[in-house]
Amino acid sequence: MKVVILAGGLPSTIDEENEKKPKPMAEIGGRPILWHIMKQYSAFGYNDFIICTGYKGEMIKDYFMNFYIYQSDITVNLQTNHVDIHRKKTEDWNVSVMDTGLNSTITERIMTIRRYLEDDPYFLVAYGDCVSDISIQKLVEQHLEEQKLVTMAVSRPTGRNQILPINEDGHMDMEKKPRIRDAWVNACNLVFSAEIFQYLNEGKFFLEEKMMDTFGRDGRIGVYRHEGFWSPMETFRDRHLLETMWNHKQAPWKIWED
């Protein structure tokens, strides 16, 4: 099952550099948040990635083109340009980096890479600016058991997220008015059935709105409720908190072994 990572949004507002990076390239502990997300999926055996880029996608391409070098110790002879690689370290990943447009919606990005997914009955989607300790395996298992169009991982809000109308049975209830005390938000990890492409051929709407308004009313959205750790990285405060957790070896999303 392939993992689609949405990495095409606006420049990061949490970088102090004048030349802004794409949001997924903003770093935690010296590594892009994109790397952290991929390590989570890889820990569950999902190593085939399609990264949908937009703003400064060339920075993401460069990162993976030189990934082996970035991870290893090297000696460079500047006269001959010969490179010796000493401590060799890399990942067992297959990574496709696709330019899906600067101002594209999520729907348009997914439609752009459709031809790379047509042989798969299911695929995973992750946002490129969130980390969590969500069990990807349990998320997938629930999707396969319920056979919904979409299964969305939801978590408790951090304080600035759209609250979703989820009832006591764990389903979308568009007639329900969400209450803060039992609020849930999109936790940025989803499983899609390939059937979704029958509904996305217009491509101009925002996927989350379509899911809430149509798929939610039709009972086609499964909800995987995650009570553990989840956090977007949208502000300096978010980044500082995640960086502090990482530096103190208390990062809940680090579920992999070094």
Beta strands, then each sheet from edge to edge (+ up, - down):
strand 1: 3-7
strand 2: 27-28
strand 3: 31-32
strand 4: 48-53
strand 5: 74-77
strand 6: 82-85
strand 7: 94-99
strand 8: 122-127
strand 9: 130-132
strand 10: 150-155
strand 11: 185-193
strand 12: 221-225
strand 13: 230-232
sheet 1: 7+ 4+ 1+ 8+ 11- 10+ 12+
sheet 2: 2+ 3-
sheet 3: 5+ 6-
sheet 4: 9+ 13-
end
